[in-house]
Amino acid sequence: MMTVVFSLIFLVAMVGVFRPYKFLQQGKRWHYGLAAFASFIAVGLFAPEQSGDSATDAKIGVPTDKISNSIKAGVADAEALKSKWDYNTQKDEMRGSEAHFATLNSENTIKFDFPYGEQPGILTVRRDPQHGLDLIFSVPSGQILCSGFGDDYINAKFDDGPIRRFSCSGASDGSSEVSFIGSPKKFLGELKRAKRTVIEAEFYQAGRQQYIFETQNLIWEK
């Protein structure tokens, strides 16, 4: 209410500045000028306060809670896309089908005796139309003791869970650097939930060695 009153006084004073004798016979321009200045200050003092956040929101047209939620959603999406898995396909030209692969290298390497030297571990998820689902642990060069004829196994630890034992077997072509993990569906289910997986396998003349994999955000619906 006071704001309206002082606004009217300001308007009257401004008219008096240009026509000083309109309201008062003895009126002077500086009288009206002083009144205009004083009323202008009063309007500012009695004007209702408006928070900076509300003013900003009104200009932008988007509530701050929606902006905050959008930022959080963007961060969550970025985290979801963060993955070290490599995906590829291999086409069977004769049968017209495709095999799908998801491959991950270990975070660490292990130094073996000559002739193998420093070797990373490799974890592969494979879906082949002929052979179905396979979980494969391998090294570029080396001898993993997973023949499949004895009590061969690998140990796996998913995040902070218990140590799990999985049977393992060698490749059909006799490649010593490749091992197929038993119960692939169960192993895959654990992989899709785990951010970090440790695999322990036995190597020829090197005992049991551990490889660490950052397995988070595996996307596999095959």
N, C-alpha and C positions, 0 to 999 in steps of 0.2 A: 504494500500500500504506500509506504513512504517513498519507494522508488518512483511510483507514478506521480506523486505530488512534486517531488524535486525535478522530475522530467518536465512537467508543465512549467514550473518556474524557470527552468533553463530555456525553454522555447520562448517564453515571454521576454526574458532578458535579452535573448538574441535579436528579437524584433526591436527591442528598445535600443540596441546598439546602433542600428541603422536608422531608426526613427525615434530619437530620444524624447520627443514631445508628444508622442502618441498616448502615453499613459500618465505622465506627470508633466505639468507645465514647466517646472524648474529642473526637469531631469537632464542629466548629463550622460554622455556616452560612457564615460569611465565608471559611472554608477552602475549602469546596466552590464558593463563588461565584468565588473567585480561580482555582481550577482550571478552572472552566467558561470563564471569560474567556480564560485562557491557551490552552486547547485550541481555543477558537473561532478565535483568532488563528492558531494553528498550522494549522488546516484551510484557512484562506485562503491561507497561505504555500505549502502543499504541494499545493494544488489545481492540476490541469493547466491551462495557459494555452489560451485559445481566441481566435483572431483575430477582430477586430471584423467583418471582411468576411464570414467564415464564419457568424458569429452572425446577421448581418443577412440573409444569403442563406437561412439556415435558417428565419428568421421569415417572409420573403417567399415562399420556396419557388421562386424563379426564379434560376438562375445569372446572375452578372454579365455573362458573355460574351453571353448571350442578350438581356439588357437593352440592352447596347451595340449589338448587331446590329440590334435593333428601332429604336433611335434613329437609326442610320445609314440604315436603310431608309426611315424617315419623312422624313428630310432629302432623300434621293434622290427620293422620290415628290413632295415639294414642288417640287424643282427641275424635275422632269419636267413638272409642271403649269404652270410659269411660262412664259407665252406671251402675246404681244401680238396674235396673230391673232384675227380676228372671223369667226365662221362663221354662215352663214344659208342658207336654201333659198327657192326661188321656184317656186310651183306653176303649171303650165300647165293651166288648167281645161279647155280644149278637148281636149287630148291625154291628160290624166290623168297627166302625168309631172312630174318635179321637176328643176330645175337647182340645183346645189350650188355655193356660193361660199365662199372663204376670202379675207379682205381684210386688208391690213396698211398702215398709214400710215407714212410715212418719219419718221425721227428729226429731220431738218432740213427747213427750208423755204428756198426761193430767191426772191429778189425780182426780178421781171421788170418791164420798162417798162410804162407805161400802155398798155392798160387792165387788165392782168392783176394786177399787184402781187405780194404775197407768196403763194407757192403751195407746198403740200406735194406730195410724190409719193405715189402709191397703187399698190400691187402687188396683183393679184387672180388667184387660181386659180379657174377655172370649169370645171365639168363639166356640159355641156348634152346632153340626149338627142338633139337634132337635129345639133349641131355638134361634139360630142365635147369633148376637153380643150383649154382655151385658157389661156395665160399672158398677162396684160394689164398693161401699165404705162401709167399715166395721171396727169394732173393735173386739179384741178377746173376750171381755166381756163387756156388757153395753146395754143401751136401746136408740137406735136412733129413733127419732120421724119421721118416714117416712112410715106411714101406707098406703098412697095412697088413702085414703078415703076423706081427706080434702085438704086444700091448702098447703100440705107439700112440702118443697123444700130444696135444698142446694144451697149455694152460692159458686162460684168458681172464682178465679182470676188467670189468666195465665200470668206469667211474670209481666210486668207493664201495662197490658191491663185493661179494665174496669171490674167491678164486674159483673159476669154473673149469672143469676138465672136459675136453672134446677129443674124440678119436680123430685120427688123421690117416691119410693114405697117399701114396705117391701117384704121379702121373702115369697114364697107360703106356707112354712111350719111354718110361724109365728115367725121365729127367729128374735129377737129384735135387735141383734147386726149387722144385715146386711141390707143394703139399695141399691136398684137398681136405677141408675141415668137415668133420662129421656133423650131422644134425644141422644142415645149413639154414633151415627155416628158423630154428630156435636161435642160432647165432645171429642171423640177420635181424630178428626182432630186438635182440639186445643192442646191436650196432645202431639201429635207428633211434634208440633212446639215449645212447651214451654220448657224452661229449669227449671222453678220453678213454681209450682202450689200450691195454698192455697185453701183448702176446708173447708167451714164453715157449720156445721150441728148442728141441735138442739138435745139435749139429755134430757132425762127425769130427772127433778129436777136439771138440771145443766145448762140450758139455751144453748145459741149458743157457740160452741167451734170451734177453728180453728186448723187445721192440715196442716203442711208444707211438701211438697213432692219435691224432686229433680227429676223431670220427664224428664230430657234431654236424647236424643238419644234412645227413644223408637223405637224398630224395630218391626213393626207389619204390615204384608202384608196379613193376613188371611181374 
